Each structure stands twice: as structure tokens, then as C-alpha cells.
Amino acid sequence: MIERYDWLLFDADDTLFHFDGSLGLEALFNSFDAVFTPDDFKQFQTLNKPLWDQYAQGLVTADEVQIRRFVPLAQRFGVTAEQLNSDFIDAMAELCEPLPGALNLVHALSERVQLGIITNGFTELQDRRMRRVGFDRHFDLLVISEQVGVAKPHLDIFEHAFARMNNPARERILMVGDNLHTDVAGGRNAGIDTCWLNHHGKAAPAELQPTYEVSNLLQLHQLLLGAA
């Protein structure tokens, strides 16, 4: 099936990389010799998750997400929110590992098609992870919403990517991601095929049906290239 496409575009977090914010926050607490509990992560997420949703809608900037989510903890630890955000990104850069099958899939695909990433993540984390696992050698394109000024699912970030790809035929592009509302909706609105990495076996609503659906990257490998 890979012959249908000239470009494969991937999301990053929970598509290529395992992203566990709880582990990153625990590492942050440990650096202050503070006890970390599940309630601490739950409280952090009451700020963090709505900010990410607002970011995808274009209601807040990347800087606002990074700083505002750490204001209560900054007051608790007596440091700046900027420092906590930087320390958190440092921790996540070390903790984030490729999902099972990601390395083999990327290596195999890079010999057949051009590869890109479109991510709503932040520049510092994306660049460091890409280099650390060697993905920077295989991807022809890295588009980061923080640099573009708009986030998925906004059409402009896809148009920005297409321009950098020299505007290939859209029927020859496939977007792969785990988020229906940013990756699948964004790809559909941009006129390209989509593949939903459905880790949790949820049902997609009728208005957000992807072109393809897989539960893990090993299935994606088989779908695109045959048996891994």
C-alpha cells in the first residue's frame, strides 16, 4: 500500500514517542526533594489540559501554555514558572522513548517515501528527542506549531508543511496520529488521507472517520509495508 503515497506525515507525542507527563512531573518534584503523588499530577492536569485544548483552538500561545501551567507550582517551590517549564522539558527529553515498533517503522519507511512530522509540541523538546533517538536522520520535514504560530488542526499549519514539501499532490500524502481532533480532523480538512493510531480502542464519530485505523505501530507497519 505504501506505493499510494509520496509523503507520510506523523504526529509526535503518543504517535512516535511515548509521552508520560506524570513521570516528567515526578522527576521535577524529585529535583526539589518534594514528595510527588497522583493528586499532584491531577491538579497539574486541571491547568495543563485545558491550556492545550485552548492552544489547539488558537486561543492561547505556546508561551502561555508553557508558563501558565506552572504558576501554582512555581509559587509552591519558590522559583519562576519559566524555570519549572525548562526543567520539565529537560526531564521529558530524557524520559520520552520511541513507541514499540517506531524505530523499525521509521527506518523501513525512510527507504520508500519522504517522512515528516507535524507536532503541536514545543521546539526544545522535539529537537532534542529527534536527535537523541536518531530520527533526525530519517525525517525530511519537522513542522512545530510553536514556530509556525498556529497548531493542528488549523489548516495553516498543514499549508505551511505542504509548501515546505514543494506542494505534492494531496492524494499522495498520509497523516498518521493518535488524536482525532487534531491529527485526523486536521488532515481531513487539509484534503489528505489520515490514519488514526487508536491506542485505546475507541469509536470514531461519523464526522471524524479516518481513512485507516490501527491500534499500534506494528499494525501500521503491516498495513503500509507488509509483515515487519
C-alpha positions as CSV (number, residue, x, y, z in Angstrom):
1,M,0.0,0.0,0.0
2,I,2.9,2.3,0.5
3,E,3.0,2.9,-3.2
4,R,0.0,5.1,-2.9
5,Y,2.0,7.8,-1.1
6,D,5.0,10.0,-1.6
7,W,4.9,11.6,1.9
8,L,3.9,10.2,5.3
9,L,3.4,12.8,8.0
10,F,3.4,11.8,11.6
11,D,2.3,13.4,14.9
12,A,5.0,13.1,17.6
13,D,3.6,12.6,21.1
14,D,1.9,9.2,21.6
15,T,2.3,8.5,17.9
16,L,6.1,8.1,17.6
17,F,7.1,8.8,21.2
18,H,5.7,7.6,24.4
19,F,4.8,10.7,26.4
20,D,4.2,10.3,30.1
21,G,3.8,13.7,31.7
22,S,3.3,12.1,35.1
23,L,6.9,10.7,35.1
24,G,8.2,14.1,33.9
25,L,6.4,15.9,36.7
26,E,7.7,13.4,39.3
27,A,11.2,14.0,38.1
28,L,10.6,17.7,38.6
29,F,9.3,17.2,42.1
30,N,12.3,15.0,42.9
31,S,14.7,17.8,41.9
32,F,13.1,19.8,44.7
33,D,13.2,16.9,47.2
34,A,9.4,17.1,47.2
35,V,7.1,14.1,47.6
36,F,5.0,13.5,44.4
37,T,1.6,12.0,44.5
38,P,-1.1,11.1,41.9
39,D,-3.1,14.1,43.2
40,D,-0.2,16.4,42.2
41,F,-0.4,15.2,38.7
42,K,-4.2,15.5,38.7
43,Q,-4.0,19.1,39.9
44,F,-1.4,19.9,37.3
45,Q,-3.6,18.5,34.5
46,T,-6.6,20.7,35.6
47,L,-4.5,23.6,34.3
48,N,-2.4,21.8,31.6
49,K,-5.1,20.0,29.7
50,P,-7.4,23.0,29.1
51,L,-4.5,25.1,28.1
52,W,-3.5,22.5,25.4
53,D,-7.1,22.5,24.2
54,Q,-7.1,26.3,24.0
55,Y,-3.8,26.2,22.2
56,A,-5.2,23.8,19.5
57,Q,-8.1,26.3,19.1
58,G,-5.7,29.2,18.7
59,L,-6.9,30.9,22.0
60,V,-3.5,30.9,23.7
61,T,0.1,31.0,22.6
62,A,2.7,28.3,23.1
63,D,4.4,30.6,25.7
64,E,1.2,31.0,27.6
65,V,0.7,27.2,27.8
66,Q,4.3,26.6,29.0
67,I,4.2,29.3,31.7
68,R,0.7,29.4,33.0
69,R,0.5,25.6,33.7
70,F,3.4,26.0,36.2
71,V,2.3,29.1,38.1
72,P,0.9,27.3,41.1
73,L,3.9,25.0,41.4
74,A,6.3,28.0,41.0
75,Q,4.7,29.6,44.0
76,R,4.9,26.4,45.9
77,F,8.6,25.8,45.2
78,G,9.6,29.5,45.3
79,V,11.0,29.6,41.7
80,T,9.8,31.0,38.4
81,A,7.3,29.2,36.2
82,E,9.9,29.7,33.4
83,Q,12.4,27.6,35.3
84,L,9.9,24.9,36.1
85,N,8.9,24.6,32.4
86,S,12.5,24.4,31.3
87,D,13.3,21.7,34.0
88,F,10.2,19.8,32.9
89,I,11.2,19.8,29.3
90,D,14.7,18.6,30.3
91,A,13.1,15.7,32.1
92,M,10.8,14.8,29.3
93,A,13.6,14.9,26.8
94,E,15.3,12.2,28.7
95,L,12.2,10.2,29.6
96,C,10.4,10.1,26.2
97,E,11.2,6.9,24.3
98,P,10.0,5.7,20.9
99,L,6.8,3.7,21.0
100,P,7.2,-0.1,20.2
101,G,7.9,-0.5,16.6
102,A,8.6,3.1,15.9
103,L,12.3,2.8,15.1
104,N,11.9,-0.1,12.7
105,L,8.9,1.5,11.0
106,V,10.7,4.8,10.5
107,H,13.8,3.1,9.2
108,A,11.9,1.0,6.8
109,L,9.7,3.9,5.5
110,S,12.6,6.2,5.0
111,E,13.8,4.0,2.3
112,R,10.5,4.1,0.4
113,V,8.9,7.6,1.0
114,Q,9.6,11.0,2.4
115,L,8.8,11.5,6.0
116,G,7.7,14.4,8.0
117,I,6.4,15.4,11.5
118,I,3.7,17.9,12.3
119,T,3.5,18.5,16.0
120,N,1.8,20.8,18.5
121,G,4.7,20.1,20.9
122,F,7.4,22.6,21.8
123,T,10.6,23.2,19.8
124,E,13.2,22.5,22.5
125,L,11.7,19.1,23.4
126,Q,11.1,18.0,19.8
127,D,14.6,18.8,18.6
128,R,16.3,17.1,21.5
129,R,14.2,13.9,21.2
130,M,14.7,13.7,17.5
131,R,18.5,13.8,17.8
132,R,18.6,11.5,20.8
133,V,16.9,8.6,19.1
134,G,18.3,9.3,15.6
135,F,15.0,10.3,14.0
136,D,16.6,13.5,12.7
137,R,18.5,11.3,10.1
138,H,15.3,9.9,8.7
139,F,12.8,12.7,8.6
140,D,12.8,15.2,5.7
141,L,10.5,17.7,7.5
142,L,9.8,18.8,11.0
143,V,7.0,21.3,11.5
144,I,6.5,22.6,15.0
145,S,3.4,24.7,15.9
146,E,5.4,26.9,18.2
147,Q,7.5,28.0,15.3
148,V,4.6,28.4,12.8
149,G,2.3,30.3,15.1
150,V,-0.7,28.0,14.7
151,A,-1.5,24.5,15.9
152,K,-3.2,21.4,14.5
153,P,-6.0,21.1,13.4
154,H,-5.7,24.6,11.9
155,L,-5.4,24.4,8.1
156,D,-2.5,26.9,8.1
157,I,0.0,24.6,9.7
158,F,-0.8,21.9,7.1
159,E,-0.5,24.5,4.3
160,H,2.9,25.6,5.8
161,A,4.0,21.9,5.7
162,F,2.8,21.4,2.1
163,A,4.7,24.5,1.0
164,R,7.9,23.2,2.5
165,M,7.2,19.8,0.8
166,N,7.0,21.6,-2.6
167,N,3.3,21.1,-2.7
168,P,2.9,17.4,-3.7
169,A,-0.4,16.0,-4.8
170,R,-2.6,15.8,-1.7
171,E,-3.9,12.3,-2.6
172,R,-0.2,11.2,-2.3
173,I,0.1,12.3,1.4
174,L,-0.9,10.4,4.5
175,M,-1.2,11.9,8.0
176,V,-0.7,9.5,11.0
177,G,-1.7,10.5,14.5
178,D,-3.3,9.4,17.7
179,N,-5.6,12.4,18.2
180,L,-8.9,12.5,16.3
181,H,-9.4,16.2,16.9
182,T,-6.0,17.5,15.8
183,D,-4.4,14.8,13.5
184,V,-7.4,13.3,11.8
185,A,-9.6,16.4,11.7
186,G,-6.7,18.5,10.6
187,G,-5.6,16.1,7.9
188,R,-9.2,15.7,6.6
189,N,-9.7,19.4,6.4
190,A,-6.4,19.7,4.5
191,G,-7.6,17.2,1.9
192,I,-5.2,14.4,2.7
193,D,-5.7,10.7,3.8
194,T,-5.4,10.0,7.5
195,C,-4.6,7.1,9.7
196,W,-5.8,7.0,13.3
197,L,-3.5,5.4,15.8
198,N,-6.2,4.2,18.1
199,H,-4.4,3.0,21.2
200,H,-7.5,2.6,23.4
201,G,-10.0,1.0,21.0
202,K,-12.4,3.9,21.0
203,A,-15.0,4.5,18.3
204,A,-14.6,7.5,16.0
205,P,-17.6,9.7,15.5
206,A,-19.1,9.6,12.0
207,E,-17.8,13.1,11.2
208,L,-14.2,12.1,12.1
209,Q,-13.8,8.8,10.3
210,P,-10.1,8.3,9.3
211,T,-9.1,6.7,6.0
212,Y,-7.3,3.9,8.0
213,E,-7.3,2.8,11.7
214,V,-4.7,0.8,13.5
215,S,-4.1,0.1,17.2
216,N,-0.3,0.2,17.3
217,L,2.7,0.9,15.1
218,L,3.3,-2.8,14.3
219,Q,-0.2,-2.8,12.7
220,L,0.7,0.3,10.8
221,H,3.9,-1.3,9.6
222,Q,2.0,-4.3,8.3
223,L,-0.6,-2.1,6.7
224,L,1.9,0.0,4.8
225,L,4.7,-2.4,4.2
226,G,3.5,-5.9,5.0
227,A,4.9,-8.0,7.9
228,A,7.5,-6.3,10.0
